[in-house]
Amino acid sequence: MSTLQRKDLADLCQQIAAGRTAPVYLLVGERYLCREAADQLSAALLPEPQQRANQLTVIDGEREEPPRTMAALKTYSLFGGRQVIQVVDSRIFLSKTVAKTLWQQATQARESGDHGDADATRLLLAMLQLAGLSLAEWQQQQAAGLSAADWQHLFGFAKPDDSQWAETLLAALEPATAPAPPAGGGDGAETYLTALESGLPPHNHLILLAATADRRKKLYKYLEQHGVVVDLSVAAGSSTPARKEQKNVLGELARRTLAEFDKKLAADALDPLLERIGFQPVAVVMECEKLALYIGERPRVERRDVDAMVGRTREEAIYELSEAYSAGELERGLILLKRLRGGGMHPLAMVAGLRNHIRKLLLAQAVLGGADGDFQPEMPFPVFQKNFLPRLKEQRQAAGGRGWPTTFPNHPYALYQLFRQAAGHHPADLRARLADLLQAEYRLKGSGLPEQAILGALFFTAATPTNFKEYNARVI
Protein backbone atom coordinates (compact mmCIF):
# COMPACT_ATOMS: atom_id res chain seq x y z
CA MET A 1 0.00 0.00 0.00
CA SER A 2 1.35 3.43 -0.88
CA THR A 3 1.91 6.08 1.80
CA LEU A 4 -1.22 8.10 2.56
CA GLN A 5 -1.43 11.82 3.29
CA ARG A 6 -3.48 13.79 5.80
CA LYS A 7 -6.22 14.39 3.26
CA ASP A 8 -6.74 10.60 3.03
CA LEU A 9 -7.60 10.15 6.73
CA ALA A 10 -11.36 10.48 6.26
CA ASP A 11 -11.37 7.77 3.58
CA LEU A 12 -9.17 5.57 5.77
CA CYS A 13 -11.61 5.85 8.68
CA GLN A 14 -14.49 4.96 6.34
CA GLN A 15 -12.61 1.86 5.21
CA ILE A 16 -12.13 0.83 8.85
CA ALA A 17 -15.83 1.38 9.55
CA ALA A 18 -16.59 -0.88 6.56
CA GLY A 19 -14.41 -3.62 8.06
CA ARG A 20 -11.30 -3.17 5.90
CA THR A 21 -8.56 -2.87 8.52
CA ALA A 22 -4.79 -3.30 8.72
CA PRO A 23 -2.83 -4.84 11.60
CA VAL A 24 -0.55 -1.80 11.98
CA TYR A 25 -0.98 1.93 11.30
CA LEU A 26 2.12 4.12 11.28
CA LEU A 27 1.60 7.90 11.66
CA VAL A 28 4.74 9.94 10.92
CA GLY A 29 5.12 13.69 11.28
CA GLU A 30 4.01 16.67 13.35
CA ARG A 31 3.22 15.55 16.90
CA TYR A 32 -0.21 17.16 17.33
CA LEU A 33 -1.37 16.02 13.91
CA CYS A 34 -0.24 12.46 14.69
CA ARG A 35 -2.14 12.44 17.98
CA GLU A 36 -5.24 13.84 16.32
CA ALA A 37 -5.06 11.20 13.59
CA ALA A 38 -4.46 8.44 16.17
CA ASP A 39 -7.63 9.51 18.02
CA GLN A 40 -9.59 9.33 14.75
CA LEU A 41 -8.27 5.85 13.94
CA SER A 42 -8.89 4.62 17.49
CA ALA A 43 -12.47 5.91 17.34
CA ALA A 44 -12.98 4.16 13.99
CA LEU A 45 -11.56 0.88 15.30
CA LEU A 46 -13.38 1.14 18.66
CA PRO A 47 -16.54 3.16 17.96
CA GLU A 48 -18.05 2.93 21.47
CA PRO A 49 -16.51 5.04 24.28
CA GLN A 50 -16.72 2.06 26.64
CA GLN A 51 -14.72 -0.01 24.15
CA ARG A 52 -11.98 2.61 24.06
CA ALA A 53 -11.91 2.76 27.86
CA ASN A 54 -11.36 -1.00 28.14
CA GLN A 55 -9.65 -2.04 24.92
CA LEU A 56 -7.32 0.85 24.07
CA THR A 57 -3.83 0.82 25.61
CA VAL A 58 -1.52 3.84 25.26
CA ILE A 59 2.24 3.33 25.69
CA ASP A 60 4.89 6.05 26.09
CA GLY A 61 7.38 5.37 23.30
CA GLU A 62 10.20 7.04 25.21
CA ARG A 63 10.09 4.28 27.82
CA GLU A 64 8.68 1.47 25.69
CA GLU A 65 10.00 -2.07 25.94
CA PRO A 66 9.33 -3.57 22.49
CA PRO A 67 9.15 -7.22 23.70
CA ARG A 68 6.39 -6.28 26.16
CA THR A 69 4.52 -4.32 23.48
CA MET A 70 4.64 -7.26 21.09
CA ALA A 71 3.59 -9.68 23.84
CA ALA A 72 0.55 -7.53 24.57
CA LEU A 73 -0.25 -7.24 20.87
CA LYS A 74 -0.21 -11.02 20.47
CA THR A 75 -2.51 -11.58 23.46
CA TYR A 76 -6.25 -11.97 22.90
CA SER A 77 -8.43 -9.37 24.62
CA LEU A 78 -10.29 -10.42 27.77
CA PHE A 79 -13.25 -8.34 26.64
CA GLY A 80 -13.53 -9.91 23.20
CA GLY A 81 -13.54 -7.96 19.97
CA ARG A 82 -10.85 -5.54 18.93
CA GLN A 83 -7.85 -4.53 20.98
CA VAL A 84 -5.86 -1.42 20.01
CA ILE A 85 -2.41 -0.46 21.26
CA GLN A 86 -1.04 3.04 20.65
CA VAL A 87 2.67 3.77 21.00
CA VAL A 88 3.10 7.54 21.31
CA ASP A 89 6.44 9.18 20.39
CA SER A 90 7.80 5.87 19.13
CA ARG A 91 11.55 5.68 18.60
CA ILE A 92 11.50 2.37 16.79
CA PHE A 93 12.17 3.96 13.37
CA LEU A 94 14.98 6.27 14.43
CA SER A 95 18.56 6.06 13.16
CA LYS A 96 21.45 8.46 12.75
CA THR A 97 20.13 9.41 9.32
CA VAL A 98 17.23 11.23 11.00
CA ALA A 99 19.26 12.87 13.79
CA LYS A 100 19.50 16.12 11.84
CA THR A 101 15.72 16.14 11.36
CA LEU A 102 15.27 15.70 15.11
CA TRP A 103 17.64 18.60 15.69
CA GLN A 104 15.65 20.83 13.32
CA GLN A 105 12.40 19.85 15.04
CA ALA A 106 13.94 20.55 18.46
CA THR A 107 15.10 23.99 17.30
CA GLN A 108 11.65 24.79 15.97
CA ALA A 109 9.98 23.53 19.15
CA ARG A 110 12.22 25.64 21.37
CA GLU A 111 11.25 28.79 19.50
CA SER A 112 7.52 28.30 19.92
CA GLY A 113 4.89 27.81 22.57
CA ASP A 114 4.68 27.52 26.32
CA HIS A 115 5.87 23.90 26.12
CA GLY A 116 8.66 24.58 23.65
CA ASP A 117 11.51 23.67 26.01
CA ALA A 118 9.78 20.43 27.03
CA ASP A 119 9.21 19.36 23.42
CA ALA A 120 12.76 20.32 22.48
CA THR A 121 14.14 18.31 25.42
CA ARG A 122 12.14 15.26 24.36
CA LEU A 123 13.60 15.43 20.85
CA LEU A 124 17.13 15.97 22.15
CA LEU A 125 16.81 12.89 24.35
CA ALA A 126 15.80 10.95 21.24
CA MET A 127 19.05 12.12 19.63
CA LEU A 128 20.99 10.77 22.60
CA GLN A 129 19.25 7.43 22.23
CA LEU A 130 20.31 7.31 18.57
CA ALA A 131 23.88 7.83 19.71
CA GLY A 132 23.53 5.03 22.29
CA LEU A 133 24.14 7.42 25.19
CA SER A 134 22.37 7.75 28.51
CA LEU A 135 21.85 11.29 29.79
CA ALA A 136 24.52 10.74 32.46
CA GLU A 137 27.05 9.64 29.83
CA TRP A 138 26.21 12.66 27.68
CA GLN A 139 26.65 15.04 30.62
CA GLN A 140 30.04 13.49 31.39
CA GLN A 141 31.18 13.96 27.79
CA GLN A 142 29.87 17.51 27.75
CA ALA A 143 31.67 18.35 30.98
CA ALA A 144 34.91 17.03 29.49
CA GLY A 145 34.43 19.23 26.43
CA LEU A 146 32.51 18.11 23.35
CA SER A 147 34.33 19.00 20.14
CA ALA A 148 32.80 19.44 16.70
CA ALA A 149 34.36 16.11 15.69
CA ASP A 150 32.76 14.38 18.69
CA TRP A 151 29.37 15.82 17.76
CA GLN A 152 29.76 14.66 14.15
CA HIS A 153 30.70 11.17 15.31
CA LEU A 154 27.76 10.90 17.73
CA PHE A 155 24.98 12.33 15.60
CA GLY A 156 26.16 12.08 12.01
CA PHE A 157 25.90 15.77 11.11
CA ALA A 158 28.03 18.87 11.64
CA LYS A 159 27.76 20.59 15.00
CA PRO A 160 25.53 23.69 14.62
CA ASP A 161 26.81 27.13 15.57
CA ASP A 162 23.97 27.52 18.07
CA SER A 163 24.18 24.21 19.96
CA GLN A 164 24.82 25.85 23.35
CA TRP A 165 21.10 26.15 24.17
CA ALA A 166 20.64 22.40 23.69
CA GLU A 167 23.67 21.56 25.82
CA THR A 168 22.27 23.83 28.56
CA LEU A 169 18.85 22.16 28.45
CA LEU A 170 20.34 18.68 28.76
CA ALA A 171 22.82 19.73 31.44
CA ALA A 172 19.92 20.90 33.65
CA LEU A 173 18.18 17.49 33.60
CA GLU A 174 18.46 14.89 36.33
CA PRO A 175 19.83 11.64 34.80
CA ALA A 176 17.37 9.53 36.78
CA THR A 177 14.40 11.22 35.08
CA ALA A 178 15.55 10.53 31.51
CA PRO A 179 14.90 7.27 29.64
CA ALA A 180 17.97 5.13 29.07
CA PRO A 181 18.97 3.84 25.63
CA PRO A 182 17.82 0.29 24.82
CA ALA A 183 19.83 -2.47 26.45
CA GLY A 184 22.60 -3.69 24.19
CA GLY A 185 22.16 -0.72 21.88
CA GLY A 186 19.27 -2.38 19.99
CA ASP A 187 16.28 -0.39 18.82
CA GLY A 188 13.66 -3.15 18.99
CA ALA A 189 12.84 -3.01 15.27
CA GLU A 190 13.79 -6.68 14.81
CA THR A 191 11.53 -7.64 17.70
CA TYR A 192 8.66 -5.83 16.02
CA LEU A 193 9.41 -7.35 12.63
CA THR A 194 9.63 -10.92 13.91
CA ALA A 195 6.35 -10.60 15.81
CA LEU A 196 4.47 -9.01 12.90
CA GLU A 197 5.73 -11.51 10.36
CA SER A 198 4.54 -14.40 12.54
CA GLY A 199 1.04 -12.93 12.54
CA LEU A 200 -1.28 -11.19 15.04
CA PRO A 201 -4.69 -12.14 16.41
CA PRO A 202 -7.19 -10.93 13.79
CA HIS A 203 -8.79 -8.27 16.00
CA ASN A 204 -5.59 -6.78 17.45
CA HIS A 205 -4.24 -3.54 15.97
CA LEU A 206 -1.18 -1.37 16.57
CA ILE A 207 -0.99 2.41 16.01
CA LEU A 208 2.52 3.86 16.02
CA LEU A 209 3.17 7.62 16.28
CA ALA A 210 6.64 8.83 15.28
CA ALA A 211 8.08 12.30 14.77
CA THR A 212 10.29 11.05 11.95
CA ALA A 213 11.37 7.71 10.47
CA ASP A 214 14.27 6.20 8.58
CA ARG A 215 12.50 4.89 5.50
CA ARG A 216 15.36 2.48 4.76
CA LYS A 217 14.57 0.30 7.78
CA LYS A 218 13.17 -3.17 7.10
CA LEU A 219 10.30 -2.53 9.48
CA TYR A 220 9.27 0.63 7.65
CA LYS A 221 9.32 -1.15 4.30
CA TYR A 222 7.34 -4.03 5.78
CA LEU A 223 4.64 -1.64 7.02
CA GLU A 224 4.45 0.04 3.64
CA GLN A 225 3.55 -3.35 2.14
CA HIS A 226 1.49 -4.96 4.92
CA GLY A 227 0.21 -2.05 6.99
CA VAL A 228 -0.81 1.58 6.50
CA VAL A 229 1.63 4.50 6.62
CA VAL A 230 0.25 8.05 6.91
CA ASP A 231 2.66 10.94 6.34
CA LEU A 232 1.63 13.88 8.54
CA SER A 233 4.88 15.84 8.29
CA VAL A 234 4.81 19.59 7.71
CA ALA A 235 7.69 21.44 6.07
CA ALA A 236 9.85 23.21 8.65
CA GLY A 237 11.69 26.48 8.30
CA SER A 238 10.86 29.94 7.03
CA SER A 239 11.04 29.45 3.27
CA THR A 240 8.04 30.55 1.22
CA PRO A 241 6.88 26.97 0.42
CA ALA A 242 7.29 25.93 4.09
CA ARG A 243 5.36 28.92 5.37
CA LYS A 244 2.60 28.29 2.84
CA GLU A 245 2.25 24.67 3.94
CA GLN A 246 2.26 25.64 7.63
CA LYS A 247 -0.41 28.26 6.98
CA ASN A 248 -2.58 25.75 5.10
CA VAL A 249 -2.38 23.22 7.95
CA LEU A 250 -3.08 25.76 10.70
CA GLY A 251 -5.80 27.47 8.67
CA GLU A 252 -7.60 24.16 8.24
CA LEU A 253 -7.33 23.45 11.98
CA ALA A 254 -8.68 26.92 12.81
CA ARG A 255 -11.65 26.64 10.45
CA ARG A 256 -12.53 23.12 11.56
CA THR A 257 -12.33 24.05 15.25
CA LEU A 258 -14.61 27.05 14.76
CA ALA A 259 -17.01 24.97 12.65
CA GLU A 260 -17.60 22.75 15.68
CA PHE A 261 -19.10 25.86 17.32
CA ASP A 262 -20.99 26.84 14.13
CA LYS A 263 -18.63 29.78 13.67
CA LYS A 264 -16.55 31.04 10.76
CA LEU A 265 -13.32 33.05 10.54
CA ALA A 266 -13.21 36.36 8.71
CA ALA A 267 -10.77 36.43 5.78
CA ASP A 268 -8.66 39.18 7.34
CA ALA A 269 -8.49 37.46 10.75
CA LEU A 270 -6.47 34.36 9.82
CA ASP A 271 -3.10 36.04 9.18
CA PRO A 272 -2.97 38.02 12.46
CA LEU A 273 -4.14 34.92 14.35
CA LEU A 274 -1.32 32.79 12.96
CA GLU A 275 1.27 35.56 13.27
CA ARG A 276 0.60 35.80 17.00
CA ILE A 277 0.62 32.07 17.59
CA GLY A 278 3.21 30.75 15.14
CA PHE A 279 3.33 27.12 14.05
CA GLN A 280 1.71 25.66 17.15
CA PRO A 281 -1.26 23.46 16.22
CA VAL A 282 -2.31 22.95 19.85
CA ALA A 283 -2.33 26.70 20.51
CA VAL A 284 -4.33 27.38 17.33
CA VAL A 285 -7.06 24.98 18.42
CA MET A 286 -7.17 26.38 21.97
CA GLU A 287 -7.27 30.00 20.81
CA CYS A 288 -10.05 29.26 18.30
CA GLU A 289 -12.11 27.61 21.01
CA LYS A 290 -11.59 30.69 23.18
CA LEU A 291 -12.60 33.00 20.31
CA ALA A 292 -15.74 30.96 19.60
CA LEU A 293 -16.87 31.36 23.21
CA TYR A 294 -15.90 35.03 23.30
CA ILE A 295 -18.06 36.18 20.35
CA GLY A 296 -21.20 34.63 21.82
CA GLU A 297 -24.08 34.51 19.32
CA ARG A 298 -22.17 36.20 16.50
CA PRO A 299 -21.51 33.79 13.60
CA ARG A 300 -18.09 35.06 12.58
CA VAL A 301 -14.79 35.80 14.30
CA GLU A 302 -13.53 39.20 13.18
CA ARG A 303 -10.03 40.63 13.29
CA ARG A 304 -10.99 42.86 16.22
CA ASP A 305 -11.83 39.71 18.18
CA VAL A 306 -8.37 38.30 17.49
CA ASP A 307 -6.78 41.59 18.60
CA ALA A 308 -8.83 41.57 21.78
CA MET A 309 -8.48 37.94 22.81
CA VAL A 310 -5.35 36.33 21.37
CA GLY A 311 -2.52 37.33 23.66
CA ARG A 312 1.12 37.43 22.94
CA THR A 313 2.93 34.16 22.62
CA ARG A 314 5.57 33.09 25.10
CA GLU A 315 8.25 34.07 22.59
CA GLU A 316 6.91 37.62 22.31
CA ALA A 317 6.52 37.97 26.07
CA ILE A 318 10.05 36.74 26.72
CA TYR A 319 11.38 39.01 23.98
CA GLU A 320 9.79 42.07 25.59
CA LEU A 321 11.23 41.08 28.98
CA SER A 322 14.64 40.46 27.39
CA GLU A 323 14.60 43.87 25.72
CA ALA A 324 13.95 45.54 29.07
CA TYR A 325 16.75 43.51 30.69
CA SER A 326 19.35 44.22 28.02
CA ALA A 327 18.41 47.93 27.98
CA GLY A 328 18.63 48.18 31.78
CA GLU A 329 15.01 49.42 32.04
CA LEU A 330 14.30 48.77 35.71
CA GLU A 331 10.70 49.87 36.09
CA ARG A 332 9.51 48.30 32.84
CA GLY A 333 11.30 45.07 33.73
CA LEU A 334 9.69 44.82 37.16
CA ILE A 335 6.23 45.44 35.68
CA LEU A 336 6.77 42.74 33.06
CA LEU A 337 8.05 40.31 35.68
CA LYS A 338 4.91 40.78 37.76
CA ARG A 339 2.70 40.38 34.70
CA LEU A 340 4.42 37.22 33.51
CA ARG A 341 4.40 35.63 36.96
CA GLY A 342 0.70 36.43 37.22
CA GLY A 343 0.23 34.67 33.88
CA GLY A 344 1.80 31.51 35.27
CA MET A 345 5.20 31.60 33.55
CA HIS A 346 7.81 29.66 35.53
CA PRO A 347 10.77 31.71 36.86
CA LEU A 348 13.28 29.30 35.33
CA ALA A 349 11.63 29.79 31.93
CA MET A 350 12.16 33.55 32.31
CA VAL A 351 15.81 33.08 33.25
CA ALA A 352 16.29 30.75 30.27
CA GLY A 353 14.72 33.31 27.95
CA LEU A 354 16.94 36.11 29.26
CA ARG A 355 20.01 33.89 28.94
CA ASN A 356 19.17 32.98 25.35
CA HIS A 357 18.75 36.66 24.49
CA ILE A 358 22.10 37.66 26.02
CA ARG A 359 23.83 34.81 24.18
CA LYS A 360 22.20 35.94 20.97
CA LEU A 361 23.58 39.44 21.54
CA LEU A 362 27.07 37.99 22.09
CA LEU A 363 26.72 35.95 18.90
CA ALA A 364 25.59 39.06 17.04
CA GLN A 365 28.66 40.90 18.33
CA ALA A 366 30.87 38.07 17.09
CA VAL A 367 29.26 38.16 13.66
CA LEU A 368 29.56 41.93 13.44
CA GLY A 369 33.17 41.73 14.63
CA GLY A 370 34.07 39.71 11.55
CA ALA A 371 32.08 41.85 9.13
CA ASP A 372 33.65 43.59 6.18
CA GLY A 373 32.69 47.10 7.14
CA ASP A 374 31.52 48.60 10.40
CA PHE A 375 27.93 48.40 11.53
CA GLN A 376 26.71 51.61 13.11
CA PRO A 377 23.53 51.71 15.24
CA GLU A 378 22.48 54.90 13.44
CA MET A 379 22.70 53.14 10.06
CA PRO A 380 19.32 53.57 8.28
CA PHE A 381 17.38 50.35 7.87
CA PRO A 382 17.18 50.56 4.03
CA VAL A 383 20.98 50.76 3.87
CA PHE A 384 21.28 47.81 6.23
CA GLN A 385 18.80 45.71 4.26
CA LYS A 386 20.04 46.45 0.75
CA ASN A 387 23.79 46.79 1.27
CA PHE A 388 25.17 45.67 4.62
CA LEU A 389 23.13 42.48 5.24
CA PRO A 390 23.68 40.82 1.80
CA ARG A 391 27.44 41.45 2.04
CA LEU A 392 27.53 40.08 5.59
CA LYS A 393 25.72 36.87 4.62
CA GLU A 394 27.96 36.31 1.60
CA GLN A 395 31.04 36.84 3.75
CA ARG A 396 29.77 34.36 6.39
CA GLN A 397 29.10 31.70 3.77
CA ALA A 398 32.51 32.21 2.19
CA ALA A 399 34.44 32.13 5.49
CA GLY A 400 35.37 28.48 5.85
CA GLY A 401 31.86 27.21 5.10
CA ARG A 402 30.29 28.79 8.19
CA GLY A 403 26.57 29.22 7.72
CA TRP A 404 24.18 31.87 8.97
CA PRO A 405 23.26 31.37 12.67
CA THR A 406 19.82 29.77 12.83
CA THR A 407 19.01 31.51 16.13
CA PHE A 408 18.95 34.88 14.37
CA PRO A 409 15.51 36.25 13.45
CA ASN A 410 14.43 35.71 9.86
CA HIS A 411 12.95 39.14 9.23
CA PRO A 412 15.58 41.75 8.21
CA TYR A 413 14.13 44.43 10.45
CA ALA A 414 14.19 42.16 13.51
CA LEU A 415 17.81 41.33 12.69
CA TYR A 416 18.56 45.04 12.30
CA GLN A 417 17.18 45.70 15.78
CA LEU A 418 19.20 42.78 17.22
CA PHE A 419 22.43 44.19 15.78
CA ARG A 420 21.57 47.64 17.12
CA GLN A 421 21.11 46.21 20.61
CA ALA A 422 24.33 44.21 20.37
CA ALA A 423 26.31 47.24 19.24
CA GLY A 424 25.19 49.13 22.34
CA HIS A 425 26.87 46.74 24.78
CA HIS A 426 30.42 45.86 25.70
CA PRO A 427 31.12 42.10 25.55
CA ALA A 428 32.32 42.14 29.16
CA ASP A 429 28.98 43.57 30.27
CA LEU A 430 27.08 40.80 28.49
CA ARG A 431 29.32 38.13 29.99
CA ALA A 432 28.65 39.60 33.43
CA ARG A 433 24.91 39.34 32.71
CA LEU A 434 25.35 35.63 31.96
CA ALA A 435 27.09 35.16 35.31
CA ASP A 436 24.22 36.98 37.06
CA LEU A 437 21.68 34.74 35.32
CA LEU A 438 23.57 31.60 36.33
CA GLN A 439 23.60 32.75 39.95
CA ALA A 440 19.86 33.52 39.75
CA GLU A 441 19.22 30.02 38.44
CA TYR A 442 21.15 28.46 41.33
CA ARG A 443 19.21 30.57 43.81
CA LEU A 444 15.85 29.67 42.26
CA LYS A 445 16.70 25.97 42.49
CA GLY A 446 18.04 25.83 46.02
CA SER A 447 18.24 29.03 48.06
CA GLY A 448 14.66 29.24 49.33
CA LEU A 449 14.60 32.99 48.64
CA PRO A 450 11.39 34.50 47.18
CA GLU A 451 11.30 34.02 43.42
CA GLN A 452 10.20 37.60 42.76
CA ALA A 453 13.13 38.93 44.79
CA ILE A 454 15.64 36.82 42.86
CA LEU A 455 14.24 37.90 39.50
CA GLY A 456 13.90 41.53 40.55
CA ALA A 457 17.55 41.59 41.67
CA LEU A 458 18.57 40.81 38.09
CA PHE A 459 16.93 44.00 36.86
CA PHE A 460 18.30 46.12 39.70
CA THR A 461 21.82 44.88 38.84
CA ALA A 462 21.30 45.57 35.14
CA ALA A 463 19.63 48.96 35.57
CA THR A 464 21.40 51.95 34.06
CA PRO A 465 22.13 54.79 36.51
CA THR A 466 19.51 57.00 34.86
CA ASN A 467 16.79 54.37 35.03
CA PHE A 468 17.69 53.54 38.63
CA LYS A 469 17.51 57.19 39.73
CA GLU A 470 14.18 57.72 37.98
CA TYR A 471 12.69 54.59 39.56
CA ASN A 472 14.09 55.47 42.99
CA ALA A 473 12.65 58.97 42.83
CA ARG A 474 9.17 57.67 41.98
CA VAL A 475 9.18 55.01 44.70
CA ILE A 476 10.44 57.33 47.44
Sequence and secondary structure as in RCSB ss.txt:
>XXXX:A:sequence
MSTLQRKDLADLCQQIAAGRTAPVYLLVGERYLCREAADQLSAALLPEPQQRANQLTVIDGEREEPPRTMAALKT
YSLFGGRQVIQVVDSRIFLSKTVAKTLWQQATQARESGDHGDADATRLLLAMLQLAGLSLAEWQQQQAAGLSAAD
WQHLFGFAKPDDSQWAETLLAALEPATAPAPPAGGGDGAETYLTALESGLPPHNHLILLAATADRRKKLYKYLEQ
HGVVVDLSVAAGSSTPARKEQKNVLGELARRTLAEFDKKLAADALDPLLERIGFQPVAVVMECEKLALYIGERPR
VERRDVDAMVGRTREEAIYELSEAYSAGELERGLILLKRLRGGGMHPLAMVAGLRNHIRKLLLAQAVLGGADGDF
QPEMPFPVFQKNFLPRLKEQRQAAGGRGWPTTFPNHPYALYQLFRQAAGHHPADLRARLADLLQAEYRLKGSGLP
EQAILGALFFTAATPTNFKEYNARVI
>XXXX:A:secstr
   EEGGGHHHHHHHHHTT   SEEEEEE HHHHHHHHHHHHHHHS SHHHHHHHEEEEEGGG  HHHHHHHHTS
  TT S EEEEEET  TT  GGGHHHHHHHHHHHHTSSTTHHHHHHHHHHHHHHHTT  HHHHHHHHHH   HHH
HHHHHSS   TTTHHHHHHHHTS GGGS    GGG  SHHHHHHHHHT   TTEEEEEEES   TTSHHHHHHHH
HSEEEEE    SSSHHHHHHHHHHHHHHHHHHHHTTT EE TTTHHHHHHHH S HHHHHHHHHHHHHHTTT SE
E HHHHHHH    HHHHHHHHHHHHHHT HHHHHHHHHHHHHTT  HHHHHHHHHHHHHHHHHHHHHHHT SS  
 TTS HHHIIIIIHHHHHHHHHHTTT    TTS SSHHHHHHHHHHHHTS HHHHHHHHHHHHHHHHHHHHT   
HHHHHHHHHHHH  HHHHHHHHHHH 
